[in-house]
Amino acid sequence: MSEENNQEEYEEITSEEVDRIVARLEALIESTDSENIRSYLEEAMNEIYYLVYEEGDEEWDSEVEACGEDDEDLSEAA
């Protein structure tokens, strides 16, 4: 019975699923006018991303920071 509990506690999440959900959240964020809602969506997007990726991923960090800034040149982040 303890093995069943361990399997339920540790769900395997694929990077493909995370990438798909993050892309949909990014599109939703872009279409959202409310800054409060955008903030919650960005927080959710970050939490989902970090389910499978390292927190120290500098490329992702710079993309997230650029999401909130309209005037930043994204060519440097790439």
Residue pairs with C-beta under 8 A, 6 or more apart in sequence:
13 51
13 52
14 52
15 52
15 53
18 48
18 49
18 51
18 52
18 53
21 48
22 45
22 48
22 49
25 41
25 44
25 45
25 48
26 45
26 67
28 41
29 38
29 41
29 42
29 45
29 67
32 38
32 41
42 64
42 67
42 68
45 64
46 64
49 60
53 60
59 77
62 76
62 77
63 74
63 77
65 72
66 72
66 74
66 77
